[in-house]
């Protein structure tokens, strides 16, 4: 029953991993950074669903990308971390008005709230991936620059996707 309820999310994960590995890993901004489009799954997953299942799905998503990119778990780590903090970021963006997940809906965000939500979570994801790959504190400036460029590319791709395929059912997200 649990697998049946989450089957559409598993299909999304498979589709996003294929798109990420086949298409977006070949997009490099001056050979420096590429967008992580697969993070859209983490960004759009409904807030009122089971958080443990969501963390498991985020882990599977990140691990799948890691296995196909040979990156040793950095995407899995970043995906699970962003999946974990996502609810709290949404709660802060809602100005602490909601204390239960049923009260926070992504579909109710204003444009500015959406932008803040996307920028924060995408940057955190990119920074964690880039920092974990190099793991050198003395390179923090170069890591931040690479993360900003990658985050910008990802933000453009995610925003374009959301413009072409808007969230229609406000109660779902």
Residue pairs with C-beta under 8 A, 6 or more apart in sequence:
2 53
3 10
6 53
6 57
9 41
9 45
9 57
10 57
10 60
12 41
13 41
13 57
13 60
13 61
13 64
14 64
16 37
16 38
16 40
16 41
16 61
17 38
17 61
17 64
17 65
17 68
19 37
19 38
20 36
20 37
20 38
20 65
21 65
21 68
21 69
23 37
24 34
24 35
24 36
24 37
24 38
24 157
25 34
25 69
26 34
27 34
27 35
27 153
28 34
29 149
29 150
29 153
32 146
32 149
33 126
33 146
33 147
33 149
33 150
33 153
34 150
34 153
35 150
35 153
35 154
35 156
35 157
36 75
36 122
36 125
36 126
36 129
36 150
36 154
37 154
37 157
37 158
37 161
38 61
38 65
39 79
39 82
39 121
39 122
39 125
39 154
39 158
40 158
40 161
41 57
41 58
41 61
42 58
42 61
42 79
42 82
42 83
42 86
42 121
42 125
43 86
43 117
43 118
43 121
43 122
43 158
44 106
44 167
44 173
45 54
45 57
45 83
45 86
46 106
46 172
46 173
47 86
47 87
47 90
47 101
47 104
47 105
47 106
47 173
48 101
48 102
48 104
48 105
51 87
51 101
54 83
55 80
55 83
55 84
57 83
58 79
58 80
58 82
58 83
59 76
59 79
59 80
61 79
62 73
62 75
62 76
62 77
62 78
62 79
62 80
63 73
63 75
63 76
65 71
65 75
65 76
65 79
66 72
66 73
66 74
66 75
66 76
69 75
71 133
74 128
74 129
74 132
74 133
75 129
77 128
77 132
78 124
78 125
78 126
78 128
78 129
78 132
79 125
81 124
81 125
81 128
82 121
82 124
82 125
82 128
85 121
85 124
86 121
87 101
87 104
89 117
89 120
89 121
90 104
90 106
90 117
91 98
91 99
91 104
93 109
93 113
93 116
93 117
94 104
94 113
97 103
98 104
105 170
105 171
105 173
106 114
106 117
106 167
106 173
107 167
107 169
107 170
107 171
107 172
107 173
108 170
109 117
114 162
118 155
118 158
118 159
119 151
119 155
122 151
122 154
122 155
122 158
123 147
123 148
123 151
125 151
125 154
126 146
126 147
126 148
126 150
126 151
126 154
127 143
127 144
127 147
127 151
130 143
130 146
130 147
130 150
131 140
131 143
131 147
134 143
167 173
